[in-house]
Amino acid sequence: MSYTALSVGGVLVAVGLDRWVLRSRVLGRSDFWTAYAIVLFFQLLTNGWLTGRDIVTYSTSAILGWRVVYAPVEDLLFGFSLVVQTLAWWVWWGRRLRPAAVAPAGAPGGHGEPGAQPGGRPGPAS
């Protein structure tokens, strides 16, 4: 199987996990796109340095040949799928492991008292 097929498959799996399986919806958040822009900058910087100097090479039969700052488009797709999956799983696990004591006031499991802190202690005076 080619790197192109694997990277496209990785993106499809990551989007499917985010939208329908884990329902974390990180792709719909502006915070995700800001974070991804930062990751992409450093990915292009590192990948451009490694591939531009022929430290890392790719078989022409395994990739499309399209490049962005020396980086094969497949690397960008693969990196995108890694970031999406990491954050989608992070959000999913965070929702399941959050103790009831830190639920917002008024939410099920919350303390219902404005300014309440975890553990039922009152918050600082306003």
VEXMIFI-600855 format. One record per residue: residue number from 1; residue in three letters; x, y, z of N, C-alpha, C, O in turn. Coordinates in Angstrom, 3 decimals. Example, Ala and Ser with C-alpha at 12.3 -4.5 7.8 and 13.67 -1.06 7.14 Angstrom:
<lofis>
 num residuo      n_x      n_y      n_z     ca_x     ca_y     ca_z      c_x      c_y      c_z      o_x      o_y      o_z
   1     ala   13.190   -5.690    7.800   12.300   -4.500    7.800   13.200   -3.300    7.800   14.236   -3.319    8.465
   2     ser   12.850   -2.250    7.080   13.670   -1.060    7.140   12.900    0.030    7.870   13.409    1.138    8.039
</lofis>
This chain:
<lofis>
 num residuo      n_x      n_y      n_z     ca_x     ca_y     ca_z      c_x      c_y      c_z      o_x      o_y      o_z
   1     met    0.851   -1.169    0.000    0.000    0.000    0.000    0.903    1.240    0.000    1.941    1.252    0.661
   2     ser    0.515    2.262   -0.727    1.338    3.462   -0.842    1.149    4.399    0.345    0.150    4.337    1.062
   3     tyr    2.127    5.258    0.526    2.060    6.258    1.584    0.866    7.182    1.357    0.252    7.654    2.314
   4     thr    0.539    7.438    0.104   -0.619    8.283   -0.222   -1.896    7.662    0.315   -2.685    8.337    0.977
   5     ala   -2.105    6.387    0.037   -3.323    5.707    0.498   -3.378    5.653    2.019   -4.437    5.859    2.613
   6     leu   -2.246    5.377    2.646   -2.212    5.314    4.113   -2.498    6.677    4.747   -3.222    6.754    5.740
   7     ser   -1.940    7.741    4.189   -2.150    9.063    4.775   -3.583    9.542    4.569   -4.158   10.156    5.468
   8     val   -4.162    9.278    3.416   -5.572    9.633    3.193   -6.467    8.809    4.120   -7.423    9.334    4.690
   9     gly   -6.159    7.527    4.269   -6.906    6.681    5.203   -6.800    7.184    6.635   -7.778    7.164    7.381
  10     gly   -5.615    7.632    7.013   -5.421    8.183    8.355   -6.276    9.410    8.604   -6.834    9.569    9.690
  11     val   -6.385   10.277    7.612   -7.232   11.473    7.748   -8.694   11.064    7.881   -9.414   11.611    8.717
  12     leu   -9.142   10.110    7.068  -10.535    9.658    7.145  -10.849    9.033    8.499  -11.912    9.281    9.068
  13     val   -9.934    8.230    9.012  -10.127    7.617   10.331  -10.170    8.699   11.411  -11.026    8.660   12.295
  14     ala   -9.255    9.660   11.342   -9.200   10.721   12.354  -10.474   11.561   12.349  -11.026   11.861   13.407
  15     val  -10.936   11.936   11.172  -12.167   12.734   11.074  -13.361   11.917   11.555  -14.224   12.438   12.262
  16     gly  -13.419   10.643   11.179  -14.508    9.769   11.633  -14.520    9.606   13.148  -15.579    9.651   13.774
  17     leu  -13.345    9.418   13.731  -13.258    9.318   15.190  -13.738   10.605   15.856  -14.516   10.572   16.810
  18     asp  -13.270   11.721   15.347  -13.622   13.006   15.949  -15.112   13.299   15.845  -15.730   13.730   16.819
  19     arg  -15.684   13.071   14.688  -17.078   13.456   14.460  -18.098   12.443   14.982  -19.073   12.818   15.634
  20     trp  -17.871   11.157   14.692  -18.939   10.188   14.924  -18.662    9.152   16.016  -19.601    8.673   16.652
  21     val  -17.426    8.805   16.242  -17.130    7.777   17.237  -16.941    8.405   18.624  -17.673    8.082   19.559
  22     leu  -15.965    9.294   18.749  -15.681    9.927   20.037  -16.559   11.157   20.288  -16.777   11.553   21.433
  23     arg  -17.047   11.741   19.225  -17.893   12.945   19.275  -17.237   14.081   20.049  -17.901   14.823   20.772
  24     ser  -15.946   14.202   19.887  -15.219   15.272   20.565  -15.315   16.591   19.804  -15.216   17.661   20.405
  25     arg  -15.506   16.524   18.501  -15.710   17.692   17.647  -14.579   18.724   17.745  -14.835   19.928   17.730
  26     val  -13.353   18.264   17.843  -12.242   19.212   17.908  -12.072   19.980   16.604  -11.587   21.112   16.615
  27     leu  -12.460   19.388   15.490  -12.310   20.065   14.199  -13.214   21.287   14.069  -12.974   22.144   13.218
  28     gly  -14.233   21.374   14.889  -15.135   22.511   14.836  -14.741   23.656   15.762  -15.474   24.638   15.878
  29     arg  -13.602   23.539   16.414  -13.174   24.550   17.386  -12.070   25.433   16.800  -11.138   24.942   16.163
  30     ser  -12.190   26.714   17.022  -11.154   27.628   16.525   -9.831   27.383   17.249   -8.762   27.595   16.675
  31     asp   -9.897   26.938   18.507   -8.667   26.627   19.247   -7.868   25.530   18.554   -6.638   25.573   18.531
  32     phe   -8.565   24.551   17.989   -7.867   23.477   17.279   -7.091   24.043   16.104   -5.917   23.721   15.925
  33     trp   -7.734   24.885   15.297   -7.103   25.402   14.089   -5.930   26.323   14.425   -4.955   26.384   13.677
  34     thr   -6.020   27.030   15.535   -4.887   27.846   15.981   -3.723   26.945   16.374   -2.585   27.171   15.963
  35     ala   -4.016   25.924   17.170   -2.976   24.981   17.589   -2.385   24.255   16.381   -1.174   24.049   16.301
  36     tyr   -3.254   23.869   15.440   -2.761   23.144   14.269   -1.859   24.027   13.414   -0.881   23.541   12.846
  37     ala   -2.172   25.306   13.314   -1.312   26.218   12.545    0.092   26.271   13.142    1.080   26.325   12.410
  38     ile    0.174   26.256   14.460    1.475   26.260   15.125    2.215   24.946   14.843    3.400   24.952   14.510
  39     val    1.512   23.834   14.978    2.114   22.520   14.704    2.565   22.443   13.248    3.658   21.955   12.959
  40     leu    1.724   22.923   12.332    2.039   22.870   10.904    3.289   23.680   10.582    4.123   23.248    9.785
  41     phe    3.423   24.854   11.198    4.619   25.671   10.973    5.882   24.885   11.310    6.827   24.844   10.522
  42     phe    5.890   24.268   12.479    7.082   23.524   12.889    7.241   22.222   12.106    8.363   21.763   11.887
  43     gln    6.144   21.635   11.690    6.232   20.438   10.846    6.888   20.795    9.509    7.768   20.079    9.032
  44     leu    6.454   21.897    8.918    7.037   22.313    7.636    8.511   22.694    7.799    9.333   22.390    6.935
  45     leu    8.834   23.351    8.894   10.213   23.741    9.156   11.104   22.497    9.267   12.148   22.413    8.620
  46     thr   10.684   21.545   10.085   11.468   20.324   10.303   11.494   19.452    9.056   12.552   18.985    8.634
  47     asn   10.320   19.238    8.472   10.240   18.377    7.304   11.002   18.992    6.131   11.682   18.285    5.388
  48     gly   10.886   20.304    5.969   11.610   20.972    4.896   13.114   20.829    5.043   13.828   20.635    4.059
  49     trp   13.590   20.924    6.277   15.018   20.774    6.524   15.469   19.341    6.236   16.500   19.129    5.599
  50     leu   14.694   18.359    6.706   15.086   16.958    6.519   14.991   16.513    5.061   15.900   15.853    4.557
  51     thr   13.914   16.864    4.388   13.762   16.419    2.993   14.533   17.300    2.025   15.000   16.822    0.991
  52     gly   14.673   18.584    2.347   15.417   19.491    1.469   16.897   19.155    1.418   17.557   19.451    0.422
  53     arg   17.428   18.549    2.455   18.840   18.164    2.509   19.035   16.678    2.178   20.136   16.146    2.320
  54     asp   17.977   16.023    1.743   18.009   14.590    1.396   18.426   13.702    2.566   18.990   12.626    2.366
  55     ile   18.146   14.158    3.785   18.359   13.317    4.956   17.266   12.250    4.974   17.514   11.094    5.315
  56     val   16.057   12.657    4.602   14.925   11.742    4.440   14.497   11.808    2.982   14.288   12.891    2.436
  57     thr   14.368   10.645    2.358   13.929   10.591    0.962   12.715    9.679    0.849   12.465    8.840    1.714
  58     tyr   11.972    9.860   -0.228   10.758    9.083   -0.453   10.822    8.447   -1.834   11.321    9.045   -2.787
  59     ser   10.316    7.242   -1.923   10.228    6.569   -3.215    9.162    7.272   -4.049    8.056    7.515   -3.566
  60     thr    9.484    7.593   -5.274    8.518    8.291   -6.139    7.296    7.423   -6.434    6.253    7.946   -6.828
  61     ser    7.407    6.125   -6.253    6.251    5.249   -6.487    5.307    5.216   -5.289    4.183    4.728   -5.407
  62     ala    5.745    5.728   -4.136    4.929    5.670   -2.921    4.194    6.972   -2.628    3.280    6.995   -1.804
  63     ile    4.589    8.068   -3.303    3.959    9.363   -3.047    3.488    9.991   -4.352    3.896    9.582   -5.439
  64     leu    2.619   10.993   -4.221    2.121   11.693   -5.408    3.187   12.574   -6.055    3.201   12.755   -7.273
  65     gly    4.071   13.114   -5.234    5.095   14.013   -5.754    4.793   15.473   -5.473    5.650   16.328   -5.696
  66     trp    3.596   15.780   -4.990    3.250   17.156   -4.635    3.953   17.498   -3.332    3.922   16.717   -2.381
  67     arg    4.585   18.658   -3.289    5.330   19.052   -2.091    4.968   20.474   -1.672    4.634   21.324   -2.497
  68     val    5.046   20.699   -0.370    4.880   22.019    0.207    6.131   22.255    1.046    6.356   21.554    2.032
  69     val    6.938   23.226    0.668    8.214   23.494    1.337    9.000   22.183    1.499    9.407   21.829    2.605
  70     tyr    9.199   21.500    0.430    9.922   20.224    0.366    9.174   19.043    0.979    9.545   17.896    0.729
  71     ala    8.141   19.287    1.767    7.432   18.199    2.444    6.414   17.572    1.496    5.607   18.285    0.901
  72     pro    6.441   16.264    1.350    5.395   15.615    0.548    4.032   15.858    1.189    3.907   15.879    2.413
  73     val    3.034   16.037    0.369    1.690   16.303    0.881    1.230   15.174    1.799    0.432   15.401    2.708
  74     glu    1.722   13.974    1.568    1.365   12.842    2.419    1.828   13.052    3.861    1.135   12.657    4.799
  75     asp    2.998   13.673    4.040    3.468   13.961    5.395    2.532   14.937    6.103    2.275   14.801    7.299
  76     leu    2.030   15.910    5.368    1.105   16.881    5.957   -0.213   16.213    6.334   -0.785   16.512    7.383
  77     leu   -0.693   15.318    5.489   -1.926   14.586    5.802   -1.729   13.685    7.014   -2.576   13.635    7.905
  78     phe   -0.614   12.978    7.039   -0.316   12.094    8.169   -0.197   12.891    9.466   -0.742   12.489   10.494
  79     gly    0.508   14.009    9.423    0.645   14.863   10.603   -0.695   15.397   11.076   -0.953   15.462   12.278
  80     phe   -1.548   15.782   10.133   -2.889   16.264   10.476   -3.668   15.173   11.205   -4.311   15.439   12.220
  81     ser   -3.611   13.951   10.691   -4.363   12.862   11.329   -3.828   12.568   12.730   -4.604   12.240   13.627
  82     leu   -2.519   12.681   12.928   -1.954   12.461   14.263   -2.428   13.519   15.253   -2.784   13.195   16.387
  83     val   -2.435   14.770   14.832   -2.855   15.855   15.721   -4.341   15.728   16.049   -4.735   15.865   17.207
  84     val   -5.170   15.466   15.027   -6.615   15.332   15.255   -6.902   14.177   16.208   -7.662   14.330   17.163
  85     gln   -6.294   13.023   15.949   -6.558   11.873   16.816   -6.071   12.107   18.240   -6.757   11.744   19.196
  86     thr   -4.912   12.699   18.390   -4.396   12.962   19.735   -5.350   13.857   20.513   -5.685   13.562   21.660
  87     leu   -5.787   14.947   19.897   -6.674   15.877   20.598   -8.074   15.308   20.789   -8.704   15.564   21.815
  88     ala   -8.570   14.550   19.829   -9.897   13.945   19.969   -9.902   12.957   21.143  -10.826   12.953   21.957
  89     trp   -8.869   12.128   21.219   -8.782   11.196   22.347   -8.582   11.945   23.658   -9.138   11.545   24.681
  90     trp   -7.805   13.019   23.650   -7.576   13.811   24.857   -8.895   14.352   25.406   -9.166   14.262   26.603
  91     val   -9.711   14.916   24.513  -11.012   15.463   24.921  -11.917   14.342   25.411  -12.585   14.487   26.435
  92     trp  -11.945   13.235   24.696  -12.806   12.113   25.059  -12.449   11.584   26.441  -13.333   11.404   27.279
  93     trp  -11.159   11.331   26.692  -10.735   10.828   27.995  -10.945   11.878   29.078  -11.304   11.541   30.206
  94     gly  -10.727   13.139   28.747  -10.937   14.195   29.724  -12.369   14.262   30.216  -12.619   14.535   31.390
  95     arg  -13.299   14.013   29.324  -14.715   14.023   29.709  -15.048   12.843   30.611  -15.906   12.959   31.486
  96     arg  -14.398   11.738   30.417  -14.706   10.544   31.195  -13.973   10.483   32.532  -14.459    9.851   33.470
  97     leu  -12.842   11.112   32.631  -12.040   11.024   33.835  -12.210   12.220   34.762  -11.663   12.233   35.865
  98     arg  -12.956   13.214   34.329  -13.152   14.407   35.152  -13.964   14.045   36.385  -15.070   13.519   36.262
  99     pro  -13.436   14.318   37.564  -14.194   14.011   38.779  -15.402   14.931   38.900  -15.389   16.064   38.420
 100     ala  -16.440   14.423   39.549  -17.670   15.192   39.713  -17.420   16.465   40.511  -18.167   17.433   40.369
 101     ala  -16.397   16.483   41.339  -16.131   17.645   42.188  -15.755   18.888   41.396  -15.868   19.998   41.915
 102     val  -15.309   18.729   40.148  -14.934   19.906   39.380  -15.989   20.286   38.353  -15.745   21.140   37.501
 103     ala  -17.162   19.661   38.425  -18.237   20.031   37.514  -18.671   21.455   37.819  -18.668   21.859   38.982
 104     pro  -19.049   22.236   36.790  -19.450   23.613   37.017  -20.683   23.700   37.914  -21.493   22.775   37.970
 105     ala  -20.809   24.812   38.606  -21.964   25.037   39.469  -23.235   24.914   38.646  -23.310   25.433   37.532
 106     gly  -24.217   24.241   39.180  -25.489   24.068   38.485  -25.529   22.863   37.571  -26.607   22.444   37.148
 107     ala  -24.355   22.289   37.251  -24.312   21.106   36.397  -24.511   19.876   37.266  -24.249   19.923   38.468
 108     pro  -24.972   18.768   36.676  -25.092   17.538   37.465  -23.751   17.203   38.093  -22.737   17.115   37.400
 109     gly  -23.749   17.019   39.394  -22.507   16.730   40.097  -21.797   17.973   40.576  -20.825   17.885   41.327
 110     gly  -22.278   19.154   40.145  -21.664   20.412   40.574  -22.154   20.795   41.955  -23.050   20.147   42.496
 111     his  -21.591   21.816   42.522  -21.931   22.217   43.877  -23.101   23.190   43.919  -23.679   23.414   44.983
 112     gly  -23.455   23.765   42.789  -24.607   24.640   42.724  -24.404   25.981   43.389  -25.285   26.837   43.315
 113     glu  -23.294   26.189   44.026  -23.037   27.449   44.723  -22.110   28.296   43.860  -21.009   27.856   43.529
 114     pro  -22.535   29.502   43.490  -21.657   30.336   42.673  -20.322   30.543   43.377  -20.281   30.851   44.568
 115     gly  -19.249   30.375   42.643  -17.918   30.559   43.199  -17.397   29.382   43.985  -16.323   29.469   44.580
 116     ala  -18.140   28.261   44.008  -17.688   27.089   44.766  -16.447   26.516   44.102  -16.314   26.537   42.878
 117     gln  -15.557   26.013   44.910  -14.333   25.418   44.427  -14.427   23.911   44.554  -15.286   23.405   45.276
 118     pro  -13.538   23.167   43.847  -13.568   21.705   43.994  -13.461   21.314   45.459  -12.700   21.917   46.216
 119     gly  -14.217   20.317   45.851  -14.218   19.849   47.220  -15.258   20.554   48.077  -15.318   20.319   49.284
 120     gly  -16.085   21.421   47.477  -17.162   22.066   48.203  -16.760   23.279   48.987  -17.579   23.844   49.712
 121     arg  -15.492   23.706   48.864  -15.056   24.899   49.591  -15.588   26.139   48.888  -15.594   26.185   47.658
 122     pro  -16.033   27.136   49.627  -16.489   28.364   48.978  -15.319   29.089   48.317  -14.179   29.001   48.771
 123     gly  -15.619   29.795   47.255  -14.599   30.529   46.533  -14.256   31.832   47.241  -14.847   32.160   48.270
 124     pro  -13.307   32.566   46.695  -12.926   33.836   47.302  -14.092   34.821   47.251  -14.935   34.766   46.356
 125     ala  -14.118   35.711   48.221  -15.185   36.716   48.269  -15.059   37.638   47.078  -13.950   38.007   46.690
 126     ser  -16.187   38.015   46.490  -16.172   38.890   45.316  -16.037   40.324   45.713  -16.007   41.202   44.851
</lofis>
